[in-house]
Amino acid sequence: MTVTQTDQTSPEPGTARSPGISYQELLDTDTRPDNVPPVLRWQRWEWLGDEDIPLERYTSRAFHELEKEKVWTRVWQMACREEDVPEVGDTCVYDICDLSFLIVRSAPDRIQAFYNACLHRGRQLREHDGNAYELRCPFHGYCWNLDGSLKQIPCEWDFPHVKAQEWSLPEVRVGTWGGFVFINPDPNCEPLEDFLGELPSHFEKWPLEQRYKAAHVARIFPTNWKVVQEAFMEAFHVVATHPQLLAGIGDANSQYDWSGNFSRAITPNGTPSPHISWEPTEQEKFDAVSDRRLDEPPFVTLTDGMTARGVTGTGGRARYAAVLGAEAADGLSDAEMADSVYYTLFPNFHPWGAYNRIVYRFRPYEDRHDMSIMECMYLEPYDTSKPKPPAVPIHWLGVDDDWTKAEELGMLARVFNQDTFNLPKVQKGLPSLRKGITLANYQETKLRHFHWLLGQWVARD
């Protein structure tokens, strides 16, 4: 039973933890304990208070407008992958609320980003990703070079008041990290490196720039973007939403950390949830990790002496030997193969660490405060002695589409369906709550950290 703050013997607020094995204790049982990377031993946590989160952050159009003014026009945000624009002339459209941006590979070693609007009468320059040798407006034919400089004005004799040197496309700041392209519309923003803080050091052993985008699925939700995002920032919901996983997921044993603009959770797999009162076999733990359903055969049959975490580690090392090299793969710990190490960089970027392929991004759908987009990407390692494989195009799902239509997501699509069942009902229930959102002190650390930062951003001048 989890200790509650109402008990007379409860520890100070924010210090309670699950009575199950801690993640750090679990690391000591790794079949390769000396190979556990220091970043998994890293711990940094401070109590962020226990105040309720105001409802209007999820339900109010006025707060949506405040986010547009104070966050989306000022914050560093992931726009695309570098392999989305690999060749000169490649373009990628990135929309956030009522703003549209155009990411352009303007030279072999240069990526730029512009407001995606013709300076004549505002028509979007490009609606879809693709390659172009110039940026020409389809409406009247105004044209710019790939670097944003003005190339052509139709009937130039009728525009003596337009000065070419003053008619370059308005540009926004661009930064890159881990193979991702970030933009910031604020010309006075801090450098991306400062905004990231310690985050790049956490991925030194797992460089995301040495991976390629093997899957990219986006689904539209009839909910505020934060409602969807927060469903993927904690393991607290597993006991009720994903009960089939409990034999093999240490949901309440998860470790939560935060620093600067990012937070992290580590949920161990191949170990049972503290919520269950029975001791599963190693086979049952492994079947839960692989999301085996009752009518399906085991993915792997474990024999005596095998453990779920050990088998997951062995299988993962074998899988990656071909791309990382046998020696490098053999040096990976079970934890790197088995566990969910999921980061959040404020406000909406969620790269996963170790060798879990997942990356999430959440944002409003168009300029709606009550609709959103969830994106899931798979980043696969590849043999870096060979050219990087091309990025796959995005696969869009509508509001009513089943996740299993995205076969490229594998078993994760079935898990997503369980999450999706809850989220519209959260949005519908919020107005009836009549109070703020009440969060756990520790297990919802990532949510508290996000709202702590969000409060700072919307309070800025």
N, C-alpha and C positions, 0 to 999 in steps of 0.2 A: 504494500500500500504506500502510495506517495504521501510524504509528510505535508500537511497543509499549514497555512499560516494561522489557522484558527486554534490549533492545539496549544495548550499551555506551555509545552516544551519546545515549541517551534523555534528554529534559529531566527536570526535577524532577517528582515525582508531582503530577498534577493540572494540569500545564501543556501536555500534549500536545493537539494539535488535528488535525483532518483536513487533509491536504495540499491539498484542493480549495479553491476560492474561498470566502472567508469571507462571512458574511451581510452584514457592513458593506460589503465590496467590491462585493457584488452590488447593494446599494442605490445605489451610485454609477452604475450602468448604467440606472437607472430612466428611463423616457421623460419623467418629471416629477420630476427629482431635487430640485428646490427645494420640492416639495410633500410630500416624505417627512416625516411627522410626527416631532417630536423623540423621542417615546416609542419609536419603532423604532430610534433611535440610542442609546437608553439601554442601558447595560451595567453589570451589577453581579453579580459572582461571586466567591465564596471557596471554597477547597477545604474539603470537609466530611469528609475522611479517607477511608480505604479499608478500614475494618473490615467484616467480613461482617455481614449482618442475621440475627438469630436465627430459626431455623425456627419456633419456637413462636408467633411473631407471626402466622403463617398457619394453623397446624395445631392450636393448643392451645385447648381450652375455657376453661382457666384464664386465658389471656391475653384471650380474649373478655370474660370477666367483669371483668378489669382495665380494658379499654377502656370497658365500660359504666359502671364506677365513676369512672374518672379522666378520661374524654374525653366521652362522649355526654351525661353529666349536667352537664357544666361548660363545654362549648365552644359558641361561636356556630356555628349550622348553618342552611343555607338550607332553609326549610320549603315555600315556594310563591312564586308570582308575585303581585303586587298585583292583576293582572287576573284571578286565580283567585277573588278575593273582591271584585268591583267594587261591589256594592250592599250597603246595610245589610241585615244578616241572612244574607249569604253566609258559608258555612263551608267549611273545608277540613281534612281529617284528615291529620295527619302522624305516622307511626309510625317509631320507631327502637328496635330491639331489643324489649324487653318494655314499653316506654313508648309511650303514645298521647297525642297532643296535638291540640287543636282550635283552629284559627285562625279568628277571627270578625271580620267587619267590624261592629263594634258601633255605629258612628256614621259619618257621611259622611267624616270626616277622622280616624278612629281604628280601628286594627286591634289586637286583643288576642289572647292565646293562653292557653289553660287546659289543665290536665291533663284528658284526655278520659275522665272517670270520675264516675259519680254518687256523691255523698258518703253515700248511704244504704247500698248494698251493692255498689258498685263497678262496676255495669254501664256499658259504654261509652255515653256520651250520644248519639254519632252514629257510624255506621259508614261513611258515604259523604259525599262533598261535596254541597252543595246549599244552598238558602235556607231560613231558618227565622225566625219572629218571636219564638221563645223556645227555650230549651234544655231540653227535657223528656225525662226518662228513660222509655224504653218499658216498663220492667219494672213499676214501681209508680207512676210519674207524678210523682215529684219534679221540680220545675221551677225553672229559673233564668232571669233576664233576660239579654239579649245581653251586658250588661256584666259578667256573672258574679254579680250580686247575687241572693240567694234570692228567688224569686217565690211559690212555693207548696209546702206540705207536705201531702200527703194525710193525712186523719185527724189534723190538727194537735193535737187534744186528747190523742193518745197519745204525743206527743213534747214534753212540757213541758221536757225537758232540752236541747232543741235551741234555741239562740239565733240568731235570724235574722242578727244582725250578725256572728256568728262562722261563718256557713255560706255565705259567698261561695265560688265555685269558686276553688281555688288557681290563681294566675296565674303565668306565666313571662314573662321579659323579652322584649320585641320590639324589633327595629330594622329599618330598611329601607335599602337601597342599590340603585341601578340598576334599580328596579322589582321587586326581590326582597324577600321577607319573611324575616327571620332570627329565630330564637328561641334563648334560652339558659335552661336550667332552673336555673342557678346564680344566686341572688339577689345574690350578691356579685361577679359577673363584671365585667370591665372593660367600658366602653362599646364598642358595635360599632365606632364610628369609630376608636377606638384599636386594636382588633383588626385592622381592615382596613389600617391604616397607609397606605402610599403607593398602594395599589391603586386607589382612586377616581381619582387623578390620571392613571392610565394610560388611563382610559376617557373622559376629558373630551371628546375629539374623537368618540368613538363611544358616546354615552350610551345605555345599555341600557334606561333607563326610557322612552326614545322608540321602543321596539320592542314587538311583541306576540308572544304564543306561538302560532306557526302550526303546530307539530307537537310532540307529546310522546309518546314511546314508551318503555315500560319492559319489560325482559326479565329473567326470573329465571335465575340461574346456579347450578350445583351446585359452587360454589367460595367460598372466603373473599372478602370484599368487596375486600380489598387486592390479591388476585391479579388481579381484573378491573380495578380502578382503574389499577394500574401498567402495564397493557398499553396504556393511552391517555395515558401521561405522557412518552413518548419516541418518537423516530423510529428508534431503533437496530434495531427488529425488522423494519423495512420490507424490508430486503434478503432476508430469508428468508420472511417471511409474506406480503408484497405485492409480489412481483417484477415484476408487470405495471406497477407505477408507476415503476420505476427510471429509465426514460428521461427522466422529467419531475419528479423530486423530489430535492432536495438533502438526502437523509436525514442523511448524515454531516457535512453542512455546517451543520446546525442550530445555532442559538445558544441557550445556556441561561443564565438569570439567576435570582437569588433575592434577596429582601429581606423581613425580618420573617417574617410568617405566609404569604407567598405566593411562588410560583415561576413562571417563565415559560419557554416554549420557542418559538422561531420556526423553522419549517421552510420553506425557500423552495421554491416550485413553478415549473415552467417552466424549470428548470435541471437538468442530469443528475446522477445520483448519482455520487459518486467511486468507487463500487464497480464500475462498468461500464468496460470497456476500449475501448469504441468511442464515436464521437461521433454521437449521434442528430441527425437533422434537426429543424428547428423544428416540422415537422408531427408527427414522432414524439414530441417533447416535449409538444406540446399534446394529442395523443391519449392519452398516459400520464396527464396531469393530469385529463383528462375520463374516465379509466378505460374507454377504448374497448377492447372485446374484438375478437378476430379476425374474427368474423362480423358486425360492426356497421359501418355507414358512419361516416365522421368527423363529429364534431359540428360542426366548422367546417373548411373547406379553406383552408389558408394559401397565399398567393401570395408571389412574390419580395419580399424586403424585410420581410416580416412576421416577428415573433418570438412565441414562445409566451407570454412574459410580457406583451408589448405588446398582443397580441390579447386576452388575459385582462383586462388593464386597460381596454381600449376597450369590451369587452363589458360589464364590470361597471359602468363609468360610464354607459353607455347604459341599463342596467337600472335604476339607481337615480336617474336624472334625474327620473323621474316623481314620486318621493316626497321626494327631497331638494332638488329644484330643479336646473335645468340648470347654473347657475353653481357651486353647491356640489359637484355631482357631477363637473363638469369639473376641479375642483381636487383630486380624489383621485389618489393615486399608484398606479402599477401594483402596488406591494407591498401596499397595502391591499386590492386586489382579488384578488391571486393567492396570497398566502402564508398559511400556517397559524400563527396567533399564539395559543397556547393557555396559559392561566393555570391554576394550581391554588391555591385558598385552602384552607388546612388546616381540617378534615381531608378533605373529600370533595366540594368544590364546584369546578367547572371551567368558567368562562366563557371563551369565545374572543373575541379582540379583532379590530379592524378590521371587515371586512364579511363574515367567515365567520359563519354563523348559529348555530353549534353551542354548546350548553351541556350539560355532563354533570353527573350526580350519581350517586354510588355509596354504598351502605349495606348493612348486613346484612339478609337476608331474615328477617322475624319475629325470633325470638331464637336464630337459628342461627349458629354460627361457621363452618359449612361450606357455607352458601348465601348468596346475595347478590342485590341488585337493581342493574341498570345502567339509568340513564335518559338519554335523549338528547332535548333540546329544540331546536327551531329558533326563533330570535327574528328576526322580520322588521321592518325599518324600515317606517314608514307615514307618510302625510301628516298631520303633527301639527295642521294646521288643521281636521282632521275628527276625529270621535270615534275612540278606539282600538278596533280590531276586537276581538271577543270572543276569549278564550283557548279553544283546542280542549281537549276532554276527553282524559285520558290513555288511551293504547292499550296494553293489557297483552299481553305475549307470555309463553308458558310456557317451561319448561326446554328442551323439545324443539322449539319453534317456530322456523321459519326467519325470519331478519330480513326477507326479501323480502315477508313477509306485511304488513309495514308499508310500503306503497307510498309513503306520504308522505315517507319518508326518501330516495327516489330512489336514485342510484348508491351512496350511502353504505351502504345495506343489504348490498350484495354485498361490500363491504370488511369490514363487521362480521362477515359469515359466516366470513371467513378468520381473523379474530381469535378468534372463538368456537370454532373447531376446536381451537385450542391450549389454551384455558384450563382445561377439565376435566382435561386431561392434565398440566398443571402441578400442579394440586391433588393428583392421584394420584401424581405423581413426587416431590413434596416429602418425604414420610416416608422415602423411600429415599436421599435425598441425604446424610444422615449428617453434614452440616455446615451452616454458615450459607449464606445467599444471597450470592453474590459480584457486586458491581455495578461498572460502569465508573466511572471518576473523573469524567468530564465528560458523556458522552452520557446517563448516568442520574442527572444532577444532581437532577432533580425528585424521583426516588425517594429519593435520599440526603437531600435536604432534608426530605421528608415524614417519614422514619424518624428523622431528627435531632430534629424537633419532637415526634414521637410519644414518643420516649424521654424528653424533658423532661416531657411531660404525665403519663405513667404514673409518673414518679418523684416527682411532687408529693405533698405531704402531703394 
